[in-house]
Amino acid sequence: MKQENKRPVPQRYSRQVLFSGLGEQGQARIINSRVVVVGCGALGALQTSLLARAGIGTLRIIDRDFVEESNLQRQILFDEEDVRNVLPKAAAAEKKLRAVNSLINVEGIVDEVNASTVDRLLGGFDLIMDASDNFDVRFLINEYAVKNNIPWVYGACVGSYGLTFPIIPGESACLRCVFESAPPPGVSPSCDTAGVIGPIVGAIVSIQVAEAMKLLSGARDRVRRKITTIDMWENRYDAIDMPKPFADCACCGRHEYPYLDGTLGAEAVALCGRNSVQIRPAFQTKIDFDDLAGRLSPLGVVEQNRFLLRADIDGYQITVFSDGRAIVQGTYDVTIAKSMYARYVGS
């Protein structure tokens, strides 16, 4: 992490400076820190809001999705205007957070973290915040963090239940020590099958951001190295000891990185709470939205802006991003989604 500035800490952070756990030195470190948030759904929307208000010097937000009406129940950064304008979450978040704190650098990137983009998107940051919605991305983050010695904070919510824990490479167990492999598709409940309530999001994110502030301010000894689990509905609050790092762990023990290498990871993934499948082409491309709109307009209703194109065709909704990624809404069937992509976007 960079050296702290010698300039006075801005008055807007006075209440944090008064807190003895931080003080001026801790706040100065926060101001000079760089944090990247992977995902800007329920967890990410609140994480970024709290981090921006805390004074994180550089805040990058990465998300592949766009704002929908059902998001507004729990994704506190967004509003109905974002839905009407079909804004990508990362772009909407950047605009909102720049208005919240003009003293920090905020960058919203409409993209997906995968093996080909991870170094470009996550490189050079002091801390990674997990706000993703699938294990492929989390295992990829874990491998990148372990390989590059970057701490990160895991978090997940579904229904009224959530859990979080910090991962400090070289000091704590990594994600593969806790979860050896991802659960098979359809086994674990998701937002779509079990729903989710806003209060559990707030509870988990509050812990995630508190741990982030400890790590960034230099209070590493205060980090709670436990798996915290909360069920807001059943009134259960537990803290489970993290396992010791496994000497034979594939990631932090043997230093094998199949997600980074691209040998593991899905080409098509179901999206949390969406009845949708995301298609990621084997090679990135540049989509000509005007040309694509011309081809699709005779087939259905087409909307577009500078970020994406959306078409309603044959009872499905296809949202295409400039890099060739697409979200096919109306099915969890990967075969159907790939067929729609090949027919209307291209193979």
N, C-alpha and C positions, 0 to 999 in steps of 0.2 A: 504494500500500500504506500501511496505517496506520503511525503512529509507534510505535516500540518502547516497551513498558512499561518503567517504571523499577524495577519490582519485581524481586527476585532471581530468577534462572532456577531452576526447580525442580531438586532434586538428581537426579531420575530421568533428566535429560538430561546428566548430568555427563560421560559419555564422549564425547558430541558436542561439548560445550563444550571439552574437552581437545584436540579435533582442531583444529589451527591454521587449517584452511580455514574453520572456522565461528567458534569462540570465542563469548564471551557475546553479542556484538553480533549475530552471524549467527543464533544460536539464538533470541535475542529477536525477530528479524524473522520467523523461522519460526513462533514461538508466536503472532504477531499476523497471520499470513497466512490467507487464505481460498482453499481449493482445491475444485474440483468435479470429480468423476470420472464420466465418461459410460460406463456399462456396468459390471457387476459379475460378469463371467464369469471366465475364467482370469486375464486381465490385471488386471482391476479388483479381484478378490479379494486379490491380492498387493499391488497398488498401495496400496489402502486400508489394509492391514495395516501396511505399511512407513511410510506417511505418518502414520498415527495414532500409531505408536510414536515417530516422529521429533518429534512435538509440534505438528503443524499445528493452528492454533488453531480453525479451522472447516473441517469436512470434510463435503461433501455428496456423496451417492452416488445416482446415478440409474440405475435398471434396470427394464425392462419385464417381466422373465421370472421364473420360479420355480425352485426348486432341484430337480434330478432326480438320480437315483443315478449316472448317467454323469458328472455334474459333479465328483464327489468325487475322481476320479483326478488332478485338477489345480487345482481351485478351493479353495484351502486354508482359506478362512474357514468352509466349510460342513461339516456332518456328517450322519450318518444320521437323526438326529432332525429336522433341517430337511426332509429328504426325506419322512419319515413325516407331518409336519405340513403339507406342501405350501406351505411358506413362500415368499413372494417374496424374491428375492435381496437386494433393497435393505433389506427389513425384517430379514432374518436378519443381514445385515452390520452394520446399525446396532446390533442387540442385542449382537453379538460385540465390536464395537469399543468400545462404551461400557464393557464389562467390561475391555478391554485398557487404556484410558486414560480415566479419569474427569475429567481436567483439560481435555479438549478438548470442543468442540461437534461432535457427529456427527448427521447428518440423512440418513436413508434415504428416498428418494422413489420410490414405485412408479409410474413414468410413462415416457413415451417422449419423447425429444428430437426435435421436428419443428418445422416453420415456425411453428406456432401456439403452441408451448410454449417455444421456445428462449430468449426473452428472460426469461420468468418463471423458468426453471430455471437459466440460466447467468449471469444478470445479477448484478453486484456481486462477482464473484470475481476474485482476483489471477492465477489460473492454471487452465487447463483440461487435464485428463489424458484422453487418448484410450484407452478400453478398449472401444470399440464393435466391432461385428462386420460392418459394411457401409459401403460408400463413400458412400451417400446421407447418412448421419449425419456422416461425416467431412467431406464437402464443406460440409455445413450448419455444423458447428463452425468450419471454416476461414473461411467467410464471416462468421460472427458475430464470430470473433476478430479478423479483419482490420478489419472495420467499427468494432469497439469497442476496438481496440488492446490486446488481451489475449493474452499468450503462451500457447502450448499445446504439448503433447508427443505426437507421433504414435507409435503402436505397433501391430504386427500379428504374428501367429504362425500357422503351419500346418505340420503334419508336424514336422520338426526344424529348420525355418527360421523366422527372424524378422527384423524390421527396425524401426528407430526413428530419429526425428530430431526436434529441437526446431524450432518455428516462432515467430519473434519478429517480429510485424508492424512494418514500418518499418525493420527491420534485416536480415531474412533473406528468402529465397524463401518463398512460401506453398505450400499443398498443390497448388494449380492450376498453379504453376510446375514442380512435380515431376511430378505426374500431371495431364495436361491434362483427362482425362475418366476416368470410372469404367470398369473392364473390363466387357465385356458379360457378362450372366448365363451361368453354366455354363462360362466360359472359364478362370477362375482356380480353382486347387484350393481346397477348403474343408476345415473340420474333418471334414465328413461324408464327403468323397471321399478325403482324404489322412490323416485322423487328426491327432493332435497329442500330443506327449510333454511331460510336466511340466518337464523341465530347460530347454527353450527358453523357456518362459514365464518362469521365474525369471531367466534371463539378460537377456531384453529388458526386463522390469520393473525389474530392478536398474539398468539404464542410464537408463530413463525417470525413475525416482525420484531418481537422482543428479542428473540435469539439472534436475529440479524443485527440489531443494534448493539448487542453485547459483543458480537464478533467484530463488527466494524469499528467500535469505539475503543477496542483494546482490552475489554473486560472478558477475555476468553475463559478465565477461571470461574466466571459466573454462569457459563453456558450449562443448561440442564441436559446432561448426556443420557437422556432416557427417552423412551417412546411414550409420548403422552396420548392417551385415548380419551375421548369424551363422547357420551351419548346424552344429548340435551333433553331428550324426551323421557328417557329412563333414569335420568339423574345419576349417571355413573361417570366418575372422573378417576382415571387410573394413570399411574406412571410406572412403566415397566422398564427394568434395567436393559440397556442395550447389550447385545451379545459382544463378547470380545472379538476383535478382528480374527477371522479364521486364517490360519497359516496356509491352508489349501484353497482359500477363496479364489475363484476363477479371475476375479477382477483385481482386488487389492493384494492378493497373495501370489498368484501366478502371473499377474499382469497380462491377462488375455483380454482383448477388446473387440469381440465380434460385432458389437453394435457400431462401434467406431469404424471398423473395417467394412461395414456394409454387408457382412455375411448373415447377420440377423437383423430383423426389422421388417415391418409390413409395408408392402406397396399400396395396399388398400386397407383402411382401418375404419371401423364403425366409430361414430362420434357420440360422445356422452349426451344423452337426453335429446337426440336429434332425429331418430329414425333416418339416419343418413350414412353414407359411405364417402370417405374422401379417397380420390384417386390421385396418385402421384406418378407422373410419367417417369420412365426410366432415365430420360435426359431432360434437363431443363430447356425450355424454349421461350420464345417471346410471342405472345398471342396478339394478333391484330384484331382488336375488339370490333372495329368498323366492318372488317371483312366477315368476321364470325356473325355479327348481328345481321348482316345482309343475307347470310345463308340460313339463319334460324328464324328470322322474322316471318317468313311465310308459314312456318310450322307452329307458332305460338307467340305468346306475349314475351317481348324482350325488353329488358331495362339494362342500362349500362352507365357507369361513371368511369373516372380515370383509374379506379382501383380494380373493378370487376365487371363482369357481365352476367346477368341472370336471365334464364329462359324457362318458361313453363311449357313443357311439352309432354304429351301422352300421360298426363297425371303425375309427372315427376317435375321437380324443380332442379335445374342444373345451374350451379354458380361456378363460373370459370374465372380464375385469377390470371394475372399477366404472365406468370411463370409456367403456365400450363396445368397447374393443379386445378382440380374441380371437386366440388361437393355435390353429390347426387342425393337429393332429399326425396324421401318417399319409400325407401327400402333399406334393409340391412343386408340384403343379398348382394355379395360382392360380384357375382357373375352378372347380375342385372345391371349393377352400377357400371361395371367395366364395359358392358355392351352399349349402354347409353353413351358413355364417354366416346367409345370408338365410332358410333354412328353419327354423333352430333358435334364432337370436338375434334376427334382424330386419334389414330392409334399411335 
